[in-house]
Amino acid sequence: MKINKKQETRNKRQEIDIDYVAKLANLDLSGEEKKVFGKQLPQILGYINQIKQVKTPSTGLPFSVATTQSVMREDKVGKSLSQKETLSNATSTKNGQFATKGIFENEDI
Amino acid sequence: MSDITSLTLVETLSALNSKEFSKKELNDAYLKRIGQIDPLLNSYLYVNRDSDKIPAAIKDIITVSGMQMTCGSKILDGYITPYNATVIEKLMTKDISFIGKTNMDEFAMGSSGENSAYGATKNPWDITKVPGGSSSGSAAAVAADLCTFALGTDTGGSIRQPASLCGVVGLKPSYGRVSRYGAQAMGSSLDQIGPITKTVSDARLVLEWISDGDLFDSNAEKTIFTSKKRLSDLKGLKIGVVQLNENKSDAGLDLSVLKTMEDAYKKLSELGAEIKEIVMPSFKYSIETYYSIMLSEVSSNLARFDGVRFGKSRSEFGLESKRRIILGTFALSSGYFDDYFVKASHIRSKIKKDFVKAFVEEKCDVIVGPVSPTVAWTIGEKVDNPLAMYLSDVYTVPASLAGIPGLSVPCGFSDGLPVGLQILGKYMDEETILNVGEVYELATKWHKRKPDL
């Protein structure tokens, strides 16, 4: 998946470049979906962009909902899934492992 | 024993205890009713005919070992869960079995139940109307007496809003009250699992059962919720009512819902509470703040669906999931993180401060208001207008952003459709919202009304 520089610049300048963002999100959109989103997404973003009008501090830590800190468990072996259970929903397995497409060019399963 | 299924959870436990019927008779009654009624409603995606204890319905985004979990999506069609969520393990120690997995908006994204890849759920009060969402099947199943109680998940209102639209009780616990291990994450700084029940007492009991710390969810607090005292009236309690904002956030509030709210406030006052009008200036930004944060977290959480370890290809995502992934990816893309996620997190602090002011400075014990600006709308009405759908979350998202608990309790009807009263409380103070809800419920008995099915 190649992202070209031209698209990156376009995305920064414009409201939303759907082709570019779809690539980043690893989604293949159909022509029809692109058409629908092309109409709807700027409208939704227009609404969301209203947050820019709100005055907020430019420094300081933003809100965090979590109240727990540095949660560590004891270094002890606990119950976990067996190899068979772990692989039970995989599309493709090889030698007891998940099999995926190669991440380098010309590398097959 | 034709009315076994109309019993509440507390009544069912008591009847089983005094041997009025057996667990087999209990399950047979519910399975029979599911067979008769559910074809109309489509509230279940899977029915477990081997249920042999107290039958609960589980939103199909929570793992039950050996059962399917679709999250309402085609991407997980055929996925069989190899493990139990923590809440499921905890319920199993309380003699609960799981009668089925309930329908929902895909990956909990929707306010109407229509985003399910397996067909919309219908509202038991009027099958031409939506049941709300995203815990659409859980709310419809409780309202139609198709289970003793159900579990849902709430990120921006997904327990409270369908409970309101279906005329049942829904509790979103405080962030961190219940372990989320085994629930597919949507917005990790917002998500909570909670009960949808026939009464407030039932919700209280289920929260006692499922709350606790958990090594598998580091945000879960290590405390089990236990009720200390129940109230017979509301004397000495101060209840905040948020002043209407004429400019924006209350723009969509239906007049008949407003009238029902005013009657509810009057009732709370008659029951002894002091009603105080409060101002929450940051509420008007809550929708755009919520969507900035939630969309970003969604795009990140749904990145795990790569078709390798489980699930099918990403092209199987439904339209709403794709829409939110694209928007969230955009919000997190280079140059935009500060404009959306960080900015929204700062506004989130302001919303939290508004609540602190109301609870601490103004000494409110709870804050009440509507759950939904309207009653259940007609199926199909908002499907082509996602922004209109998003705006229907206006009254539920502030509590989600602040991490505080919220309860939806039936408070009347408008055009034959249920209206819910939302009761918000201090962080980790589910006790007070449940107490207020229970006193109100016992004094009004709206929960006794059942849909004509």
Chai-1 contact restraints between the chains, C-beta under 6 A:
chainA,res_idxA,chainB,res_idxB,connection_type,confidence,min_distance_angstrom,max_distance_angstrom,comment,restraint_id
A,K12,B,G335,contact,1.0,0.0,6.0,A-B,restraint_1
A,I16,B,F330,contact,1.0,0.0,6.0,A-B,restraint_2
A,V21,B,I326,contact,1.0,0.0,6.0,A-B,restraint_3
A,V21,B,T329,contact,1.0,0.0,6.0,A-B,restraint_4
A,V21,B,F330,contact,1.0,0.0,6.0,A-B,restraint_5
A,L24,B,T329,contact,1.0,0.0,6.0,A-B,restraint_6
A,A25,B,I325,contact,1.0,0.0,6.0,A-B,restraint_7
A,A25,B,I326,contact,1.0,0.0,6.0,A-B,restraint_8
A,A25,B,T329,contact,1.0,0.0,6.0,A-B,restraint_9
A,L27,B,R314,contact,1.0,0.0,6.0,A-B,restraint_10
A,L27,B,K322,contact,1.0,0.0,6.0,A-B,restraint_11
A,D28,B,S315,contact,1.0,0.0,6.0,A-B,restraint_12
A,Q40,B,P386,contact,1.0,0.0,6.0,A-B,restraint_13
A,Q43,B,L387,contact,1.0,0.0,6.0,A-B,restraint_14
A,I44,B,L387,contact,1.0,0.0,6.0,A-B,restraint_15
A,Y47,B,L387,contact,1.0,0.0,6.0,A-B,restraint_16
A,I48,B,E288,contact,1.0,0.0,6.0,A-B,restraint_17
A,I48,B,Y291,contact,1.0,0.0,6.0,A-B,restraint_18
A,I48,B,S292,contact,1.0,0.0,6.0,A-B,restraint_19
A,Q50,B,E288,contact,1.0,0.0,6.0,A-B,restraint_20
A,I51,B,E288,contact,1.0,0.0,6.0,A-B,restraint_21
A,I51,B,T289,contact,1.0,0.0,6.0,A-B,restraint_22
A,I51,B,K343,contact,1.0,0.0,6.0,A-B,restraint_23
A,I51,B,A344,contact,1.0,0.0,6.0,A-B,restraint_24
A,V54,B,Y285,contact,1.0,0.0,6.0,A-B,restraint_25
A,V54,B,I347,contact,1.0,0.0,6.0,A-B,restraint_26
A,T56,B,H346,contact,1.0,0.0,6.0,A-B,restraint_27
A,P62,B,V342,contact,1.0,0.0,6.0,A-B,restraint_28
A,P62,B,S345,contact,1.0,0.0,6.0,A-B,restraint_29
A,P62,B,H346,contact,1.0,0.0,6.0,A-B,restraint_30
A,F63,B,S345,contact,1.0,0.0,6.0,A-B,restraint_31
A,F63,B,R348,contact,1.0,0.0,6.0,A-B,restraint_32
A,F63,B,S349,contact,1.0,0.0,6.0,A-B,restraint_33
A,V65,B,Y175,contact,1.0,0.0,6.0,A-B,restraint_34
A,V65,B,S189,contact,1.0,0.0,6.0,A-B,restraint_35
A,V65,B,G403,contact,1.0,0.0,6.0,A-B,restraint_36
A,A66,B,N219,contact,1.0,0.0,6.0,A-B,restraint_37
A,T68,B,N219,contact,1.0,0.0,6.0,A-B,restraint_38
A,V71,B,S218,contact,1.0,0.0,6.0,A-B,restraint_39
A,R73,B,L215,contact,1.0,0.0,6.0,A-B,restraint_40
A,L81,B,P82,contact,1.0,0.0,6.0,A-B,restraint_41
A,E85,B,P82,contact,1.0,0.0,6.0,A-B,restraint_42
A,S88,B,P82,contact,1.0,0.0,6.0,A-B,restraint_43
A,N89,B,Y79,contact,1.0,0.0,6.0,A-B,restraint_44
A,N89,B,F310,contact,1.0,0.0,6.0,A-B,restraint_45
A,A90,B,R309,contact,1.0,0.0,6.0,A-B,restraint_46
A,T91,B,G307,contact,1.0,0.0,6.0,A-B,restraint_47
A,F98,B,V308,contact,1.0,0.0,6.0,A-B,restraint_48
A,F98,B,R309,contact,1.0,0.0,6.0,A-B,restraint_49
A,T100,B,V308,contact,1.0,0.0,6.0,A-B,restraint_50
